[in-house]
Amino acid sequence: MKKLLLFSVTGMLLLTFTTSCKKETITKTVHDTLYLPAPKTTITVPMDTLHWKLIQFNTLTNASYYPTDPTKFFKSPEGVKGYCSVTRQEFGLTTAETFDLAGRTVYFKWKTSGAGQFSTVALFISRDGLIVPDNQFSNTPDRLPYYMTNLSTTTTFNGSLLIAEDTWYYSRIAVTGGNYTCTTSTSDYDDKGGTVVETKTGPLLNTAIGTIGIYDLDPYAGTSCFKVAGELIIK
């Protein structure tokens, strides 16, 4: 259950009454309270396996989670790390909690490895971690507008931009209405002096309410591919 926090602002209203009988003035103080919504607080998602999930798609309509397998999913010195289990089948890291991101800005620090082969990076606001919730979109390129990045390692495909493996990247995602703008940089976030690699805008597939994830849509190297979530802050 979500709780709505409210501020109270109390003001005074002075009312003056004049009676006709005694011709005397009576002053009465009326206190009124105005309730205003509390400001949005900054959310920092912890980098541990309680607050993240490793999701492995077996088919586009069937996925598995690996919450207790320390060889595939664990907290590392860099952050939460998850490995692929099925060659060329989508996998990724997703938050365990659902967030309302309407009007918010997300700061996401991440890294990826395709183990020297083709792999992709797709950031996505999902429904319970599922990146193809309706299952009627073709693999490519129809779904591309809904992915907040179009990045790949080793080689490019469908207009993807080439990025380095095992290197930190910083994505700043602004959600406005039913749309997103995602700016990905190296060294730091773009609004903190980072060097911009990609800026991508598009529609949200469902709503601004969901889990946040980083996915690999085509991991050629299979079990050698991994993703790392190093920081996730919602402002």
N, C-alpha and C positions, 0 to 999 in steps of 0.2 A: 504494500500500500504506500502510495506517495503522499507525503505530507506537504501542505502548502504553508510556508512561513510568511507571516505578515508583520509589517511594521505598524505601529500606531502613532499617529501624529495628533496631538491634542491642542485644540485652540480655544480661545475664549470669545464669546459673543456677548456684548453688553446691550441689553435691551432697556429702554427707558419708558416707563408708563406714567401718565398723568391722570390722577383721579379727579373726577368732576366735583365730587362732594367736598372734599377737604382741600382741593387744589394743592396737593402735595405730590412731589415727584418721587417715584420709587424706582430704583435701579436694581436690575436683577442680572446676575452673571450666569450665562448658560455655557456649559462645557460640552463640546462636540468632539468626537473622535473619528478621524479619517484613516482608513486602513489602506496601505499601499503594499504591492507585492515586494517581497524581499529580493534583493539583487541576486543574480545567478552566481553561484559559488564556483570556484575553480576545482575541478576533479582531477586528481592524479591517480591513475590506475596502477596498482602495485604490479611489479614484474615477478610474478610467481605463478605456480600451476593451479592455485586456487582461483585466480582472477583471469586466467586464460585457458583456452582449450586448443588442442591439436585436432583438426578435422581432416579426415582422409576420405575422399570420394571413391567408392568402388565402381559406381556408375553415376550418371548424372542425376539419378533419382534415389540413390542409396549412398549414405555416408556413415562413417564410424568415428568415434572419438577414442583417444588414447590417454585417459586421465592418469593412469597409474604405471605406464610403461617407461621406466627410466632410461631405456635405450633409445626411445623415440622422442620423448617429451620431458623436458626438465628445466630447472632454473640453472643458468650458467653465470659465470662472473660478468658476462655482457648483458644478460637479460634472459627472457624466456626463449627457449630454443626448441624447434620442432622439425623432425625429419619426415620425408616422404616414405610411404610404404608400398606404393604401386606405381611402376614405371608408366610415365605419360598419362597419369590420372591425377586430377586436381587434388591439391592438399593445401593446408594453410593454418595459420594461427588466428584465433578469433577471441574477442573478449567473452568472458563468461557472463557478464552482466549486460543488460540492455539499457541503452541511454536515449534520452530525448535530445537530439542534436539540433533541433530547430533554432536558428539564430545563433548557433555556437560556432566556435573555431576549434579545430582539433589539431594538436601538434603530435606527430607520430614519427619517432626515430626508429629506423629498421635497417636490417641488412639481409642479403640473400646469397645463396650459392647454388649454381647449377652443376657444380663439380666439373667444370670445363665443357659442358654441353649446353644446348639450348634449354632455357627455362624462362619463365615470365614472372613479373610482379604486377599484381592487380589488387589495389586497395578497394574496399567495398563496404558499404553499410548493408547488412544482411538481416535476415529473419532467422534467428537461432543458428547463425553461422552458415546457413545454406545460401550459396551465391547464385543458385539458379532455382529460386523458390517456385517459379511457375512452370519450369521445365519445357517451355515451348520455344525458347530462343535457341537458334542454332549456335554452334560453338563460336564461329567467327564469320563475318565481323559484326553480326547483328547485336551482340551483347556488348560490344566495345564501348558504346556511349555510357553504359552504366558503371563501368570500371573507372575508378578515379586516377589510375595510371595506366600507361601502355608502354611498359618497359620490359626489356629482355636481356639475357646474357648471351655471349658468344656470337649469336647471329640475330638478325631482325626478321620480323614477320608481321604482316598486316599493319605496316606503318609504325611498328614499335621502335623506341629509341634504345640504343645500346648503353648498358651500364656495366660497371665493374662488379666483380664478385667479391664477397666477404668485405664489403666496404660500407661504412655508415652513410645512409641517406636520410634526409629530413623532409617530411611532407607536412605542409600546412593546409588543412582542409577547412574552407569556409562554407557553411550550409545556410542557404537563404531560400525560404519557401521550399519548393520541390526540386531545387537545383544545388549543385556543388561547384566549387572552384578549388582545385587541388594544385598547389605549387610545390614541386619537389626540388630539393637543392642538395649540394654537397657542402661539407664543412660545418654548416649550421642552417637553421631555418632562414628562408628568404628575407623575413622581416628582422633578422638579426645578423645580416651581413653574409649569408650563405650565397653560393653561386647557383643560379637557377639552371636546372637540367630540363625540366618539363613543366608547363602549365596546361592543365586540362580542365575543361568545364563540361557539364552535362547534367542530365536529369537523374533523380533518384529512382530506382526501380519501384520501390513501394512508398515509404514515407521516410521522414527524418528520424523515426524511432527504430532502433535496432542495435545489433552488435556491430563492432568494428573489426575488420579482419584484413590480413595480408595473405594473398593466395598465389599459388603457382598453377597456371592453367595447363601446362604441358611440360612436366619435368622429365626430360629425356634420360637423365642419369639415375632416375628412380630413387633408390634408398640412400644415395649419396647426396641428394639435394636437401637443403634445409633453409629455414627462415628464422630470423631472430627479431624479436620485439624488444627494443631497448628503452623506450619511453613512450608514454601516451598521456597527454594532458589535454583536458577539455576546458575551454574558457568561454 
